[in-house]
């Protein structure tokens, strides 16, 4: 790839604004989709299987899109940007249609399309950072994405809380405030991605790289061959990260599926989810609590960037996962709704780390011409634990945890503590400061 000039802070912000809309959509999936399933009559142990769309589409879509985008170049549209736009357009359409779901099957089906669209837009964004920024700015790029992850999900959750308080009435099976949140997501998705696409030119391939791209035409099985070869030659640090991810992402899905029900039980003392004003309040408060941890995420993202220059990124991730695990062990025992923000502060710091730090641990071991496919494989490491959770946790919840959402949250806390311990065994990578020093060349 051609020479990569250093970008200004404003340019790094512009290239990552699209992450805001993508993460707004994910925020609605975290905080609104499962309550919608509850409102449409799903039982607690059915919820994990109804979330199968996320890990399955991530497993299938992201590595394929990554491999395809590695092989794509258009002088007019670029390499990664066509995938951003296709994903954003489909995402906006699905967000608009989602609250019109009149039955569980419709809500589940639309979630599959929505997740496929989100994954199409998001996967090339990780590779976009590696494409566009010199190595000494990778930390700034990935942690800026953490900032917009927090901001986007915060806006989604705050919209749920505010609209639930301000908008009354129902249309069909769902309250009006659900419609308002999803319609706002429709606008955020397409507008923010369009901003990044218009403001950020991609770096064209060198003549040698372009000749290689033209010689390696994409065929039907090309992405699968690329993925298989990349996994076969994958650096050891990625296998180590994959083991951490098994526990980390299993835990996160347990939290997202059970947070509103846990708050309803501990604060509002209710387990009734259909046509229950108390549960509506719990869902709105969950939006506020989740919004808070994402505020913490975008406020702490640049603090983690500063720390990553000073100490080991691995140590940062160990401490952040420890904070999150302890927070979730405390969470279901809190009966005062205002005190829920305390454990979620640690969770928010950890969420900032999860969205940026692991990429710093592996990016220097990845061949630059394979950024897309390897970022897709990292996402496979995220979605496979989610897939396992979707298949297994309904049984665990029903037969071992008595369909108790509080026990589900505690279960997630234990898994985050295990993930923190396993992070210790990831092979050490250079700190961001060391990378910056090693890449520095005196001018003549």
N, C-alpha and C positions, 0 to 999 in steps of 0.2 A: 504494500500500500504506500501511497505517496507520503511525503513529509507531513507530520502533524504539528501545526503551530499551536502554541499555548492559547487557550481561549480566556477571555475575560470572565469575571464572575457573572455578569449579565448574560453573556452568551451561553454559559453553562445552565443558567436558569431557563433561558428561552428554549434550549433543546430538550429540557425535561418537563416543561409545562404540561405536555400531553399526558404525563403520568398522573396528573391531578384528576383528569376525567376518567382514566382507566381505573384508578383507585377509588373514585367516588362510586363507580359501579360495584367494585368489590366490597366497599363499605356497606352498600345496600344488601349485598348477598350475605355478609356477615351478620347484620343486625335485623334485617327486615324479612328475608326469605323464609327463615325457619318460623318466625311468628305467623307469617302468612299461611304456612303449612298447618300450624296449630289452629288458626282461625278457620281453615277449610276442613278441619276435622281429623287431622293426622294424630296418631297416638305417639308418645315419646319414643318408643323403640322403633317406630317406622322412620323417624327423621334421618338417622344416619344413611340408610339406603337411598332416601330421596335426595341426598346431597352427593350422590355418585357422579353427577355431571361434572363437578369441579375437577376431581382427580382424573377421571377418564378422559375428558377433553384435554386437560393439561398433558397427560401422558401421550396422547395421540397427536395433538396439534402442535405443541411448542417445539419438540425436536424436529418435526417435519418442516415447520415454518422456518426454524433456524437453519436447517440444512438447505432449504430452498433459497432463503435470503443470502446465504453465503455464495450461491451460484448465480445470483441475480445482479444485473447492472443495466440501467437505462439512463442515457444521458439526460433525458427529460425528467424522469421520476426518481432516479436514484436506486439504491440497493435495499434499504430497510423501510423507507417511507411509504412505498406502495402497500406494504403489509399493515403499517400503522393506520392508513386511511380506510382500507377495506374492513379491518377489525372495528374501527370507530363507527363507521356507518351502520354495520350490522348490530353493534352494541346499542346504538341510539334507538334503532327500530325496536329491538327487543325490550329495552327499558320502557319505551312508550306503551308497548302492548301488555307488559307483564301484569299490571294491576287489574286488567280486564279478565284475568283468570277466574273462571267461574267454578272450576273443579280442580282437584288435586292433580289429575293427569295433565291438565293444561299448564298449570304452574310448573310441574316437573319438566314437561317438554320444552317450555320456553327457557327454563334454566339451562338446559343442554345447549341450546343455540346461543344464549347469552354468554355462557362460559367459553364456548368455542370462539366467539367473536373477541372476547376479552383476551384470550390467550393468543389469538392471531395478532392483536395489537401490541401486547406486552412483551412477548418473547424477543422480537427484534430490538426492543428498547435497551435490553441489557447489552446486546452486541453493539448497538449504536454508540454506547459509551466507550467501549474498547476500540471501535473503529475511529472515532472522532478525536479522542483525547490522548495526549502523550502520557506515558506511564506515570509520571509524577502528578498527574491530575486525575488519575483513576479514582482515588479516594474521594475527591471533591465531586466527581460525577456520580458515583454510586450512592454517596450519602446525600446528595441533592435529590436523588430519586427517593431516598428514605424520607426526606423532608416533604416531598409532594405526596408520597404514600400517606404520611400522617395527615397532611392538610386535606387531601381528597376524602379520606375515610372520616375525618373529623366533620367535614361539611355534610357528608351523607348522614352521619349520626345526629348532628345538630338539627338537620332538617326533619328527621323523624321526631325528635323531641319537641321542636317548635311547632311543627304542623299538627302534631297530636294534641297540643294545648290550644291551638288557635282555630283549627278546622274541625267542625263537627258534621255528623251525618254519615250515611252509607250510600254507596252505589253498588248494586249487585251484592257480592259476598264480602266486600272489603270496605273499610272506612275511607272517607275522602282524603284523609291525611296521607294514606299510602299512595294514592294517585299523585298527590302533589310532590312527594319525595321522588318518585320515579320519573315524573315529567321533568323535574329539575335535573335529574341525572341524564336525561336525553340530551338536554342542551349542553351540559358540562362535557360530556363525552366527545361530541363532534367538535365543539368550539375549541377545547384545549388542545386536542391532537392537531387540528387545522393550524393553530398558532405555531406549534413546534415545526410542522412541515413547511410552513411559509417562511419562518424565521431562520431555519438552520439548513444550509446547504451541506450535502454529503461530499466527502473527499473522493474524487474519482480514482479508480484503480490505475496503477502505472501501466505503461504499454505491455510489459511482460505479464502482469497480472490479468490484463484485459485479454491478451492472447490466450492465456490459460483458461479463462472463463469461457471464451468462445469455443475452445477445443473440447471442453467438458460440458456438453449440452445436458440439460436436465431431462432425465427420462423417468418413467413411472417409478422405478425402483431405486433411483438415485438417492433420495433422502434416506431410505432404509439401509442402503449399503453404507452411506456416510455415517449414520448413527452407529451401526454395528462395528465399523472399523474404529470409530472414535472411542467407543466403550472398551474395545479390546486393548487399545493403547492408552487408556485413561491414566493420568498420573495418580500416584498413590494417595496424595492429599485429597483427591476427590472421593476416593473410596472411604477415607476416614471421615470426611464431611458427611457423606451419605449415611453413615451409621448414626451420627449426631442427629441428622434430619429425621430418621425413623421416629425417634422419641419426641423431638421438637414439634414436628408438624402433626403427629398423631394428637399430641396434647392440645394444640391450637384448635383443631377441629372439635375436640371435646368441649372446649370452652365456648366457641361460637354457637354450637348447637344447643347449649344448655344455659347460657348466661341469663337470658330473660326469664326462663322458668326458675332458675335458682334465686334470682332477685324476687320474683313473685312469691316464692315460698318463704324466703328468709325475712323479707320486709313486709309484704302484703298478706302473708299467710294463706295463699290461695294456690290451688292446683287445677282450677277450672280455666280453660283457655278460650272457649267459644262464647261470644256475646257477653263477655265479662269486663265491665269497666275497670275493675282492679287490675286485670291482666293487661288491658290497654295501657294503663298507667305504668305498669312494670316494663312493658315494651318501650314506652317513651323514655323512661328513666334509664333503661339499658342503652338506648341511643345516646343519652347524655354521658353515661359512664364510659361507653366505648369512644364517644367523641373526646372525652377528657384524655384517655390514654393515647389517642392519636394527636391531640394537642401537645402532650408531652413528647411524642415521637418527633414532631417537626421542630419543636423547640430544642430537643436534645441532639438532633441529627448532626448539626454542625459542631456541637460540643464533642461528640464522638469522633468527628473528623479531626479536631484538634488533638484529642487523646491518641488517635491512631498514629499521629506524627511523633508522639512522645513515648508510647509504650506499645507492647505487642498487641496487634488486633485480636489474637487468640485469647489473651488475658481479658480483654474487653468483653468478648463474647461469653467467656466463662462467668464473669461477674454479672453480666446482664441476664443470662439464663437463670442464675441463682436468684436474682431479684424477682424475676417473673414467677419462678416456682414457689417461693415463699409467699408471694402475693396471692396466688391461686389457692394455697392451703388456708389462708386467712379468709378469703373472699366469702365462702358460703356460710360463715359463722357470724357475719355482720348483720345486725337487725336494724341499724340506723342507716337509711339510704344515703345520707350525706357522708358517712364514713367509708362508703365503697370506693371513693376516689383515692383513698390512701394506698391500698394495695395495687390499684390500677396505675399509680404513678410509676412504680417499678416495672410493671408490665409494659408501659409505654416506652420506657427507656430500652427495654429488651426488644421491643418491636422495631425500634430504630436500628438496633444492632442486627437483627434478623434480616432486615431489608438491604443492608449494605455491607456489613463486615465480612460475612462468608465469601463474598465475591473477591474481596481483597486477599483472602487466604489462598485463592486458587488462580486468579487471573494471570499471574506471572508464570504459571506452569502450562498455560494453554497456547498452542500455536496460533498466531494472529489470523491466519487464513481459515481457521476453524472456530472463530469466536461464536458464530451463530449456533452451530451444532452443539458446542460444549455448553453454552448457556441453556440450550434446550435440554441437554442431559441433566444439568443442575436442577432444572424444573422437574424432570422426571423423578429426581431424588426427593422433591417436595411432594409430588402428587402420589407417588407410590405409597408412602405412609398414610396419606389421606384416603387412598383407595382401600388400604387394609383397615383403616378406622371405619370407613363406611360399611364394610362388609362384616366386621367383627364386633363393633362396639354396641350395636343394637342388642346382640345376644348377651354381651357382658353387662349392659345396663339393665336388661330385664331379669337375668338369672343371678347376677352377683351383686348388683347395686340397687335392686328393688325399684327400678325406674325412678330413682331419686336424683334430681338434677344437682343437688348439693354434693352428693358423693361423686358424681361425674366431674365436677369442677375440682374436687380434691384429687381425684385420679389424674387429672391433667397436670396438677401441681407436682405430683410425684414424678411424672414423666419428664417434666422440664428440669427437675433436679438431676435426673439421670442423664439428660442431654448435656447439662452443664459439666458433669463429671467426665463424660466421654470427649468433650471438646478439649480437655487437657491432653489427650493423646494424639491430637492432630499435629503433624510435623510442623515445626516452627517455620514461619515465612519471614522475610525481611519486613521491618516496619516501613510505613510510608515515608518516614524521614530518611531511612537508609536507602530506599528506592530513589528518592529525590537526589540524594548525594551521589549515588552510583550513576545516575543518568546525567549529572551535571558535567558540562564540558566548557572549559574557559573559552571566552571569545578571543579572537585574534585581531 
